[in-house]
Amino acid sequence: MSHSPRRRSVSMIDVARMAGVSHQTVSRVLNNPEKVREKTRRAVEDAIAKTGYRRNENARALKSGVPNTLGILVPSTTQHGPTEILWAIERAAADAGYSVKLSLLSGRSESAINTAIDRLLASEVALIFICAAESWVEPAVRVSVDLPIVDVGCAEPSISGISAVDIDQAEGVRALMRHLRDEGATRIDHIAGQEGLYSADARLAGWRAAQADYSLTAGHLYRGDWTESSGYHFGSQVAMDLPSAVFAGNDQMALGLIRSLHEHGIRVPEDVKVVGYDNIALGAYTIPSLTTVDQDFDELGRLAVQQAVSMLNGQQPRFVYTHPRLIIRESSTKRVNE
């Protein structure tokens, strides 16, 4: 049985482009047409007819035009960092008297971006947070909207006019690498996250810089995907050419690696030291407990909302760092600091 190809959904952005107006004007035509000049209204209505755009009824029911709604664009993931950032922003926004509208980015195409943004625009959000974005998301959002944008949990933005709030990844990695060096490590391998993710790329860059700064033997690089299974997968390779230590880009990969090393008869930390990043709750209760870097996501959310309010009040965009905290546990030493 054959199927016709699925048609891409039409977004408010598509209508705005065809009519030669802003998405805000399209929204006004949909919500308060009497306040729009007749010529403009007809152009928008004609674009709606030609594109076949249909307004989301759930969004309509929200009654757009609420001035204190902030949009959050998040990736389709259940990973620890993005999830914690999301809830931190929501809590901070509520404390500041703002409501939030969440939109899930479910793909890597222009269509996926437009669909996700359209859900936010339909609710008349005043600003958009981009949470833990991949490097391609920021410029794609920037060309689609003319709202203020705050990047959260990512590297310094490459496009002007965007505020950014991030935890200092380089500082956290340097603290881990310095600790391992002080514990006698001379070669430190790295299991990195996916290429193109801000945090993975920043931690990889920090590992490379610290190797040079501390005059370490060049370690091996492995590319994981943030999951326990990817850390476990590399255990056999690490076991065959054992370094002094392994820095895993997040705690899940570190825990998977430790399990695999145990199955190969390799002791942590006696034979090889292992550290992670993120300070997930489980890491304090594993055997051995996991040395890691703690990131204050609540502070990140507070600063993100602070930057949002500042931009909505007409202030210039800024880039703000928060500071991570090294937590030393049994996987790298017997001298713990918890």
Phi, psi and chi 1 to 4 in degrees:
 res  aa     phi    psi   chi1   chi2   chi3   chi4
   1 MET       -  126.4  180.0  178.0  178.6      -
   2 SER   -89.6  154.6   62.6      -      -      -
   3 HIS  -127.2  139.8  -63.7  -87.0      -      -
   4 SER   -73.2  147.8   59.1      -      -      -
   5 PRO   -61.6  143.9   22.1  -32.3      -      -
   6 ARG   -73.6  129.0 -174.8  176.5 -179.9  180.0
   7 ARG   -79.2  137.3 -175.6  179.5  178.5 -176.5
   8 ARG   -65.5  135.4 -178.8  178.9   73.1   84.1
   9 SER   -66.7  144.0   60.2      -      -      -
  10 VAL   -90.2  133.1  177.6      -      -      -
  11 SER  -106.0  168.0   73.9      -      -      -
  12 MET   -61.1  -32.1 -170.5 -174.7  -65.1      -
  13 ILE   -63.2  -40.6  -64.3  170.3      -      -
  14 ASP   -61.1  -42.6  -63.3  -39.7      -      -
  15 VAL   -63.1  -45.1  174.8      -      -      -
  16 ALA   -60.7  -42.0      -      -      -      -
  17 ARG   -64.0  -42.6  -72.8  173.7  176.4  169.7
  18 MET   -67.1  -37.9  176.3  170.5  -75.1      -
  19 ALA   -81.3  -13.3      -      -      -      -
  20 GLY    73.5   32.6      -      -      -      -
  21 VAL  -130.4  177.1  -60.3      -      -      -
  22 SER   -82.0  162.3   69.1      -      -      -
  23 HIS   -65.7  -27.7   64.7  -93.1      -      -
  24 GLN   -64.3  -36.9  -69.5   97.0  -27.1      -
  25 THR   -66.6  -41.7  -61.9      -      -      -
  26 VAL   -58.9  -42.6  175.6      -      -      -
  27 SER   -62.7  -39.8 -179.4      -      -      -
  28 ARG   -65.9  -38.1  -77.8 -167.1  -68.4  -88.3
  29 VAL   -62.2  -39.3  170.6      -      -      -
  30 LEU   -72.2  -33.4  -67.8  169.2      -      -
  31 ASN  -100.8  -41.2  -67.6  -60.9      -      -
  32 ASN  -138.0   67.3  -60.1  -67.9      -      -
  33 PRO   -60.9  -27.3   20.7  -32.0      -      -
  34 GLU   -66.6  -15.6   68.9  -79.3   -1.4      -
  35 LYS   -95.7    4.6  -64.5 -176.5  179.2 -179.7
  36 VAL  -112.1  138.8 -177.5      -      -      -
  37 ARG   -57.1  145.3  -70.8 -174.3  -55.1  172.2
  38 GLU   -59.1  -41.9 -177.6  178.1   -2.0      -
  39 LYS   -61.9  -43.3 -178.4  178.8  179.0 -179.7
  40 THR   -67.5  -43.4  -58.5      -      -      -
  41 ARG   -60.3  -42.1  177.2  173.4   54.4   79.0
  42 ARG   -65.7  -38.1  -73.3 -179.1  176.3  177.0
  43 ALA   -63.1  -41.5      -      -      -      -
  44 VAL   -68.7  -43.7  171.9      -      -      -
  45 GLU   -63.2  -36.8  -69.9  173.5  -14.8      -
  46 ASP   -65.9  -41.4 -175.9   54.8      -      -
  47 ALA   -64.6  -38.1      -      -      -      -
  48 ILE   -62.5  -43.1  -70.3  172.9      -      -
  49 ALA   -66.1  -41.4      -      -      -      -
  50 LYS   -71.0  -36.5  -70.8  179.4  178.3  178.1
  51 THR   -84.5  -20.3   60.0      -      -      -
  52 GLY    75.7   24.2      -      -      -      -
  53 TYR   -63.0  136.8  172.5   73.0      -      -
  54 ARG  -123.9  128.0  -71.6 -170.4  173.8 -172.9
  55 ARG   -70.7  136.4 -179.1   77.5 -178.5  -83.7
  56 ASN   -68.4  120.1 -176.4  -66.7      -      -
  57 GLU   -66.4  -33.1  -67.5  -59.2  -37.6      -
  58 ASN   -64.9  -39.9  -69.9  -29.7      -      -
  59 ALA   -66.3  -39.2      -      -      -      -
  60 ARG   -60.0  -39.3 -172.4 -165.0  -60.4  -91.2
  61 ALA   -66.7  -21.4      -      -      -      -
  62 LEU   -72.4  -11.4  -69.7  172.9      -      -
  63 LYS    58.7   86.4 -173.2   59.7  178.4  176.9
  64 SER   -64.4  170.4   61.3      -      -      -
  65 GLY    98.4    4.2      -      -      -      -
  66 VAL   -73.5  117.1  179.5      -      -      -
  67 PRO   -75.3  -14.3   27.8  -34.7      -      -
  68 ASN  -107.4   28.1   69.3  -25.6      -      -
  69 THR  -100.4  129.2  -58.6      -      -      -
  70 LEU  -110.4  135.6  -53.4  177.2      -      -
  71 GLY   -92.1  144.8      -      -      -      -
  72 ILE  -125.9  118.7  -53.0  178.6      -      -
  73 LEU  -100.2  118.3 -175.4   64.7      -      -
  74 VAL  -126.2  149.3  -65.0      -      -      -
  75 PRO   -74.4  160.8   28.3  -34.7      -      -
  76 SER   -81.5   89.3  179.3      -      -      -
  77 THR  -155.4  155.4  179.6      -      -      -
  78 THR  -113.3   14.3   57.9      -      -      -
  79 GLN   -65.1  155.3  -70.2  -63.9  -39.6      -
  80 HIS   -58.5  -52.3  176.3   76.1      -      -
  81 GLY   -60.1  -57.5      -      -      -      -
  82 PRO   -58.4  -37.3  -26.7   35.6      -      -
  83 THR   -65.6  -44.7  -58.4      -      -      -
  84 GLU   -64.4  -39.3  -71.0  -63.8  -44.1      -
  85 ILE   -62.9  -43.4  -70.5  171.1      -      -
  86 LEU   -57.0  -51.6  168.6   61.8      -      -
  87 TRP   -68.3  -32.4  -62.0  125.5      -      -
  88 ALA   -64.7  -41.5      -      -      -      -
  89 ILE   -65.3  -43.0  -69.5  175.3      -      -
  90 GLU   -62.1  -42.7 -174.5  167.7   27.9      -
  91 ARG   -64.3  -44.3  -71.3 -169.4  -66.1  -92.4
  92 ALA   -66.6  -38.3      -      -      -      -
  93 ALA   -64.2  -42.6      -      -      -      -
  94 ALA   -61.9  -42.3      -      -      -      -
  95 ASP   -62.0  -30.6  -70.2  -17.2      -      -
  96 ALA   -90.0    1.8      -      -      -      -
  97 GLY    87.7   19.2      -      -      -      -
  98 TYR  -111.3  149.3  -71.9   84.0      -      -
  99 SER   -99.1  163.0   60.0      -      -      -
 100 VAL  -127.0  151.2  -61.3      -      -      -
 101 LYS  -122.1  122.4  170.9   67.7  176.0  179.7
 102 LEU   -97.1  136.7  174.8   66.6      -      -
 103 SER  -134.7  126.4 -173.7      -      -      -
 104 LEU   -89.4  128.4 -172.8   67.0      -      -
 105 LEU   -88.7  108.2 -179.9   59.3      -      -
 106 SER  -102.8    8.6   57.2      -      -      -
 107 GLY  -162.4 -178.1      -      -      -      -
 108 ARG  -113.8   22.4  -62.4  176.4   58.3   88.8
 109 SER  -109.7  166.6   65.2      -      -      -
 110 GLU   -61.0  -37.1 -179.4 -177.6   -4.7      -
 111 SER   -61.5  -42.6  174.7      -      -      -
 112 ALA   -63.9  -41.5      -      -      -      -
 113 ILE   -61.4  -48.9  -78.1  -77.3      -      -
 114 ASN   -61.3  -41.0  -73.8  -15.8      -      -
 115 THR   -64.2  -44.6  -61.4      -      -      -
 116 ALA   -65.1  -42.9      -      -      -      -
 117 ILE   -68.2  -38.0  -66.8  174.2      -      -
 118 ASP   -60.2  -36.0 -164.6   46.2      -      -
 119 ARG   -62.3  -35.9  -74.6 -166.4  -68.8  -94.5
 120 LEU   -73.9  -43.5  -61.1  178.6      -      -
 121 LEU   -64.3  -32.8  -61.1 -178.3      -      -
 122 ALA   -63.4  -22.8      -      -      -      -
 123 SER   -97.4    8.9  -62.7      -      -      -
 124 GLU    54.9   47.6  -68.0  -70.8  -25.0      -
 125 VAL   -67.1  149.1  -61.7      -      -      -
 126 ALA   -87.3  -19.3      -      -      -      -
 127 LEU  -161.7  156.1  174.7  143.7      -      -
 128 ILE  -122.6  127.2  -66.2  177.2      -      -
 129 PHE   -90.5  134.2  -65.6  105.5      -      -
 130 ILE  -106.7  115.1  -57.0  176.5      -      -
 131 CYS  -100.5  123.9  -66.4      -      -      -
 132 ALA    47.5   49.2      -      -      -      -
 133 ALA   -77.4  153.0      -      -      -      -
 134 GLU   -73.8  160.2  -62.9  176.9   67.3      -
 135 SER   -62.5  -25.6   57.5      -      -      -
 136 TRP   -80.9  -16.5   65.6  -85.7      -      -
 137 VAL   -71.6  -46.1  173.8      -      -      -
 138 GLU   -54.5  -53.7  175.7 -168.4   85.9      -
 139 PRO   -64.6  -32.1   18.6  -30.5      -      -
 140 ALA   -65.6  -38.8      -      -      -      -
 141 VAL   -70.3  -40.9  174.6      -      -      -
 142 ARG   -59.3  -39.7 -180.0   73.0  -81.5  174.2
 143 VAL   -78.2  -11.6  -59.6      -      -      -
 144 SER   -97.3  -21.7  -62.3      -      -      -
 145 VAL  -135.6  158.2  -59.6      -      -      -
 146 ASP  -118.5   31.0   53.7    6.1      -      -
 147 LEU   -91.0  160.1  -66.8  174.8      -      -
 148 PRO   -61.1  145.6  -20.3   31.8      -      -
 149 ILE  -130.0  137.6  -67.4  174.2      -      -
 150 VAL  -123.4  115.5  179.2      -      -      -
 151 ASP   -80.0  135.8  -75.1  -20.7      -      -
 152 VAL  -127.4  123.7 -171.7      -      -      -
 153 GLY    75.1   40.2      -      -      -      -
 154 CYS  -142.8  173.5   64.4      -      -      -
 155 ALA   -73.9  173.9      -      -      -      -
 156 GLU   -57.7  129.2 -173.2  169.7    0.0      -
 157 PRO   -66.8  146.0   24.4  -33.9      -      -
 158 SER   -89.9   -6.1   57.6      -      -      -
 159 ILE  -114.8  131.6  -58.5  175.4      -      -
 160 SER   -69.2  158.2   61.9      -      -      -
 161 GLY    88.9    6.4      -      -      -      -
 162 ILE  -118.8  130.5  -62.5  178.1      -      -
 163 SER   -81.6  153.0  -80.0      -      -      -
 164 ALA  -144.0  140.4      -      -      -      -
 165 VAL  -129.0  127.8 -179.3      -      -      -
 166 ASP  -147.0  156.8 -164.8    8.5      -      -
 167 ILE   -83.6  137.6  -63.5  164.3      -      -
 168 ASP   -69.5   91.5 -167.4  -26.8      -      -
 169 GLN   -62.5  -40.7  -57.9  -67.6  -26.1      -
 170 ALA   -61.2  -39.4      -      -      -      -
 171 GLU   -64.6  -43.0 -179.8 -176.9  -30.9      -
 172 GLY   -64.6  -44.1      -      -      -      -
 173 VAL   -64.8  -41.8  173.5      -      -      -
 174 ARG   -61.1  -39.4 -167.5  171.0 -174.8   84.4
 175 ALA   -63.4  -42.0      -      -      -      -
 176 LEU   -62.9  -48.7  -81.2  173.3      -      -
 177 MET   -65.2  -38.9  -64.0  -70.7  -76.7      -
 178 ARG   -64.5  -41.3 -175.9  170.7   55.8 -114.5
 179 HIS   -60.8  -45.2  161.9   67.0      -      -
 180 LEU   -65.0  -40.7  -68.7  172.1      -      -
 181 ARG   -60.8  -43.8  179.6 -154.5   61.0 -179.0
 182 ASP   -65.5  -24.1  -67.4  -14.5      -      -
 183 GLU   -86.0    4.4  -70.8  -67.2  -38.3      -
 184 GLY   100.3    4.5      -      -      -      -
 185 ALA   -70.4  134.0      -      -      -      -
 186 THR  -113.6  -23.7   56.9      -      -      -
 187 ARG  -132.9  123.3 -171.1 -171.3  110.9 -162.5
 188 ILE  -120.9  111.7  -56.4  170.6      -      -
 189 ASP   -78.5  163.0  -70.2   -2.4      -      -
 190 HIS  -135.2  130.2 -179.9   43.2      -      -
 191 ILE  -102.6  107.8  -56.0  177.3      -      -
 192 ALA   -91.9  161.1      -      -      -      -
 193 GLY   -80.4 -171.5      -      -      -      -
 194 GLN   -66.5  140.8  -58.2   98.7  -50.1      -
 195 GLU   -64.0  138.6 -174.2  175.1    4.4      -
 196 GLY    98.1   -8.7      -      -      -      -
 197 LEU   -91.1  131.0  -64.6 -178.4      -      -
 198 TYR   -54.1  -50.3  -80.1  118.6      -      -
 199 SER   -66.7  -39.4   56.0      -      -      -
 200 ALA   -64.3  -44.7      -      -      -      -
 201 ASP   -65.8  -38.9  -69.5  -12.3      -      -
 202 ALA   -67.0  -40.2      -      -      -      -
 203 ARG   -70.5  -36.0  -66.9  168.8 -162.8  175.8
 204 LEU   -63.5  -44.5  172.2   57.2      -      -
 205 ALA   -62.8  -38.7      -      -      -      -
 206 GLY   -65.3  -38.8      -      -      -      -
 207 TRP   -62.9  -45.7  169.1   71.5      -      -
 208 ARG   -63.2  -43.0  -75.4  175.0  168.9  155.2
 209 ALA   -64.7  -41.8      -      -      -      -
 210 ALA   -67.7  -35.6      -      -      -      -
 211 GLN   -57.6  -43.5  -73.2 -173.2  107.4      -
 212 ALA   -70.1  -44.7      -      -      -      -
 213 ASP   -64.6  -34.5  -68.1  -15.5      -      -
 214 TYR   -99.3    8.7  -63.1  145.0      -      -
 215 SER    54.7   45.7  -59.5      -      -      -
 216 LEU   -89.0  156.5  -59.0  172.4      -      -
 217 THR   -65.0  138.3  -60.0      -      -      -
 218 ALA   -59.6  125.3      -      -      -      -
 219 GLY   -88.7  165.6      -      -      -      -
 220 HIS   -83.1  144.9  -65.3  171.1      -      -
 221 LEU  -108.0  129.7  172.2   63.3      -      -
 222 TYR  -120.8  144.8  -55.3   95.2      -      -
 223 ARG  -107.1  109.8  -83.3  -73.4 -175.4 -177.2
 224 GLY  -101.8 -164.9      -      -      -      -
 225 ASP  -136.9   27.7   62.7    3.9      -      -
 226 TRP    78.6   -9.7  -69.9  145.4      -      -
 227 THR   -91.7  157.5   63.8      -      -      -
 228 GLU   -58.7  -37.1  -65.4   88.2  -12.9      -
 229 SER   -65.5  -34.1   60.5      -      -      -
 230 SER   -71.0  -36.8   69.1      -      -      -
 231 GLY   -64.4  -40.9      -      -      -      -
 232 TYR   -62.0  -40.9 -179.5   88.3      -      -
 233 HIS   -58.3  -39.2  169.2   75.6      -      -
 234 PHE   -82.4   -4.8  -69.3  119.6      -      -
 235 GLY   -58.1  -41.0      -      -      -      -
 236 SER   -66.6  -36.6   57.9      -      -      -
 237 GLN   -70.1  -41.0  -62.4  178.7   49.7      -
 238 VAL   -62.9  -41.5  171.8      -      -      -
 239 ALA   -63.8  -31.0      -      -      -      -
 240 MET   -75.1  -24.9  -69.3  176.6   63.0      -
 241 ASP  -140.4   77.0 -174.7    7.2      -      -
 242 LEU   -71.4  124.3 -156.0   62.2      -      -
 243 PRO   -86.8 -178.8   34.1  -34.7      -      -
 244 SER   -72.2  -34.6  -52.6      -      -      -
 245 ALA  -156.7  162.1      -      -      -      -
 246 VAL  -130.0  127.7  178.9      -      -      -
 247 PHE  -100.8  109.3  159.8   40.0      -      -
 248 ALA   -89.7  140.2      -      -      -      -
 249 GLY   -66.5  -18.3      -      -      -      -
 250 ASN  -150.0  170.7   73.2  -13.6      -      -
 251 ASP   -67.3  -36.9  -71.8  -10.8      -      -
 252 GLN   -60.0  -44.6  -72.6   96.2  -35.6      -
 253 MET   -66.8  -35.7  -68.0 -167.2  -62.1      -
 254 ALA   -63.0  -42.2      -      -      -      -
 255 LEU   -68.6  -38.8  -65.5  177.6      -      -
 256 GLY   -63.3  -39.3      -      -      -      -
 257 LEU   -63.3  -45.2  173.6   65.7      -      -
 258 ILE   -60.5  -40.8  -70.2  173.0      -      -
 259 ARG   -60.6  -46.4  171.8   68.7 -171.7 -168.0
 260 SER   -64.5  -42.2 -179.3      -      -      -
 261 LEU   -61.6  -39.5  -68.2  174.1      -      -
 262 HIS   -59.8  -41.4  171.2   75.3      -      -
 263 GLU   -67.4  -22.9  -67.7  177.6    0.8      -
 264 HIS   -91.9    7.5  -75.3   83.0      -      -
 265 GLY    76.7   20.1      -      -      -      -
 266 ILE  -103.4  128.5  -65.6  172.8      -      -
 267 ARG   -90.6  139.5  -59.0  168.0  -59.6  165.9
 268 VAL  -117.3  120.9  177.3      -      -      -
 269 PRO  -101.2    5.0   37.1  -36.9      -      -
 270 GLU   -60.5  -43.3  -68.0   84.5   -2.7      -
 271 ASP   -93.5  -35.3  -59.2  -36.6      -      -
 272 VAL  -152.8  138.5   60.4      -      -      -
 273 LYS   -90.7  144.0  -62.0  168.3  176.4   49.1
 274 VAL  -132.3  133.3  176.1      -      -      -
 275 VAL  -130.5  154.8  -60.1      -      -      -
 276 GLY  -121.1 -155.9      -      -      -      -
 277 TYR  -159.5  135.0 -152.6  103.9      -      -
 278 ASP   120.2  -27.6  -79.9  -17.2      -      -
 279 ASN    59.0   56.9 -168.5   28.9      -      -
 280 ILE   -69.5  152.7   64.0  172.1      -      -
 281 ALA   -58.4  -37.2      -      -      -      -
 282 LEU   -61.3  -30.8 -179.2   62.8      -      -
 283 GLY   -60.0  -24.9      -      -      -      -
 284 ALA   -77.3  -13.0      -      -      -      -
 285 TYR  -118.2    0.6  -58.7   99.0      -      -
 286 THR   -78.7  167.4   55.2      -      -      -
 287 ILE  -119.2  110.9  -60.3  175.3      -      -
 288 PRO   -76.1  159.6   31.4  -37.1      -      -
 289 SER   -66.9  153.6   56.9      -      -      -
 290 LEU  -100.3  124.8 -176.6   63.4      -      -
 291 THR   -69.7  136.9  -67.2      -      -      -
 292 THR  -158.5 -176.4 -173.2      -      -      -
 293 VAL  -120.2  127.0  168.5      -      -      -
 294 ASP   -91.0  133.5 -178.9   67.7      -      -
 295 GLN  -114.3  129.0  -55.2 -176.9   90.0      -
 296 ASP   -82.7   87.7 -169.2  -18.8      -      -
 297 PHE   -68.9  -31.6  -68.6  113.9      -      -
 298 ASP   -62.0  -42.4  -75.1  -25.2      -      -
 299 GLU   -66.3  -37.5  175.6   69.8   -0.2      -
 300 LEU   -61.4  -45.0 -168.3   70.4      -      -
 301 GLY   -63.6  -41.3      -      -      -      -
 302 ARG   -62.0  -44.8 -174.1 -172.3   68.3   78.8
 303 LEU   -68.2  -35.1  -71.0  172.7      -      -
 304 ALA   -62.9  -45.3      -      -      -      -
 305 VAL   -67.7  -37.1  171.8      -      -      -
 306 GLN   -59.3  -44.1 -174.7 -179.8   84.6      -
 307 GLN   -65.4  -37.7  -74.7  -60.2  -59.9      -
 308 ALA   -62.0  -48.4      -      -      -      -
 309 VAL   -61.8  -39.7  173.8      -      -      -
 310 SER   -61.4  -44.9  174.8      -      -      -
 311 MET   -67.2  -38.2  -68.6 -175.0   74.1      -
 312 LEU   -66.6  -22.7  -68.9  174.9      -      -
 313 ASN   -92.4   10.7  -72.7  -30.0      -      -
 314 GLY    92.9    6.5      -      -      -      -
 315 GLN   -80.0  158.7  -60.4  -60.6  -49.8      -
 316 GLN   -73.9  149.6  -69.1  -62.2  -49.3      -
 317 PRO   -61.4  150.4  -19.6   32.0      -      -
 318 ARG  -139.3  161.9  -68.4 -161.5  -54.4  135.1
 319 PHE  -113.4  123.9 -175.5   67.0      -      -
 320 VAL  -125.6  131.9 -179.3      -      -      -
 321 TYR  -103.4  144.5  -88.5  130.1      -      -
 322 THR  -110.8  166.7   64.9      -      -      -
 323 HIS  -109.6  132.8  -60.7  -74.0      -      -
 324 PRO   -82.0  173.6   32.0  -34.2      -      -
 325 ARG  -134.5  126.4  178.8  172.3   63.4   99.5
 326 LEU   -75.2  130.7  175.0   64.9      -      -
 327 ILE  -118.3  112.2  -62.8  178.2      -      -
 328 ILE   -94.4  124.1  -59.8  173.9      -      -
 329 ARG  -131.1 -162.4  -62.5 -166.2 -177.3  112.6
 330 GLU   -73.8  -20.7  -63.4  164.4  -15.2      -
 331 SER   -70.8  -11.7   66.4      -      -      -
 332 SER  -125.7  -10.9   62.8      -      -      -
 333 THR  -168.6  166.0 -176.8      -      -      -
 334 LYS   -95.7   -4.3  -67.9  -60.2 -176.7 -177.9
 335 ARG  -103.3   87.5  -62.9 -180.0  -74.3  114.5
 336 VAL   -86.6  158.8  -60.1      -      -      -
 337 ASN  -114.5   21.1   69.8   -9.4      -      -
 338 GLU  -117.1      -  -84.7 -158.5  -27.5      -
